[in-house]
Amino acid sequence: MGDTTLYERLGERPGIRAVVDDFYDRLLADDDLGPFFEGADVESLRRTQTDFLCEAAGGPETYDAAPVREAHIDVPFTPAHIERAVELLYESLDEYGVPDEDADAVVQAVAQYEDDLLASPEDDAV
């Protein structure tokens, strides 16, 4: 892998966007996760997820959408939902031939936000 960055190995923005599009197609088609996206601006979600992964992979893009916790505070995700989403992300990365080590790095970039993804309004109540 030499001196290339994860961003470069993933195909820069076009490669990352392709993986994100595949991932969202899988999320939307999933019986358990698809309902979370009813009424959502999926194109906006695809763009912001692409920005997030580009930045996390060392690219020049910056994620400037709502903080992860704020964006997901009213989404009743469970650990099982997160686990399923990770499975789908791995499937998308595999579909695009991303090597295991790089796929793990992408998943780890997302996994560090698990507490924010699982947060609920009750967590912030005093």
N, C-alpha and C positions, 0 to 999 in steps of 0.2 A: 504494500500500500504506500510505501515510500513517504514522500513529502506532501502527498495530496491530503486535503482536508476531507472530512466526512461530507461536507457540502459538495465538494467536487466529485467525490466518489458516487454520490447519490444522483449526479447528473445536474447539479445546480438547480435553479428554480424550476426549469421545465421538468426535470426528472422527479423532483420532490412533488410538484403539482400533480404529476401523473399518478404517483403513489397515493397522494391525498384523495384524488378523484376516485381511484379504485376503492380506497378505504371507505369513503363516504357512500359509494354505491353499495358496498357490503353492509355498512351500518343501516342504511335505509331499507335494505331488503331483509334484514334480520328480524325475526318475529318478536324478540324481546327488546331490541334496541330501536328498531324502526319507529315505534310509536312516540319516542322522545322527540322526534324531529317533525312531527305533524305541525304544520303552521310555521315552521322555522324558515328563515331565509338561508337556505342551504348553500346558495352560491356565496353568500357572505361568510358562512362558516368554512367553506372550502378555502376561500381566500385567507382568512385569518389563521386557519390551521397551517396553510402553506407558509405564511409569514413566520409563524411560531417555529415550525420545523426548520425553515431556512436559517433563522437566527440561532436555534439550538445546535445546528450542524456547522456553524461557523461562517455562514454566509453574510453578505452585506445587508440583507433585509432586516427590518426590526418589527417585532410584534408590538403593535400599538393599539390593540383592541382592549376591551375591558379586562381587568385582572381575572385570572382563571377562576378564583373563588367567587368573585362577583358574578361572573358570567354563568356559573353553574349552581349558585346557591339555592335556586328554586327547582332544580332538577333532582328528583328523588332517586339518584343512582345508588346502587348497593355494591358491595365488593364483587358480587357475581357479575354485575353489569360491566364493571371495570375489567374483570378477568376476560369476559367475552369480547369486549372491545380490543383488548390486547391480542387475543387470538386472531381477530379479524385484521388487525394492523400487521401482525406477522404474516398472515396470508397475503396481504397486499404487497408487502416488502418482498416476499418470496416470488410473487407473480412477476415482479420486475427484476428478479435476479440479484437482489441485494444480498451480499454475503452475510453469513450468520453474525459475524462480529459487528458489522455495521448495523444490521437489523437490531441487535441487542442494544447498541448505542442509541438508536432512535427511540426504542421502547423505554430505555432508562431516562431519556430526556423528558418523556411524557410521564413516566412513573413518579418522578419527584414531585408531581402535582397531585398525587392520589388523594391526599388529605383535603385539598381544595375541591377536587372533583366530588368527593363524598360529603362535603359540608352541607349543612342544612340551616335554615333560618334559626332553629332552636339553639344551634351551637353558639350563635351570637347573642342570644337573649341573656339578660343579666338577672 
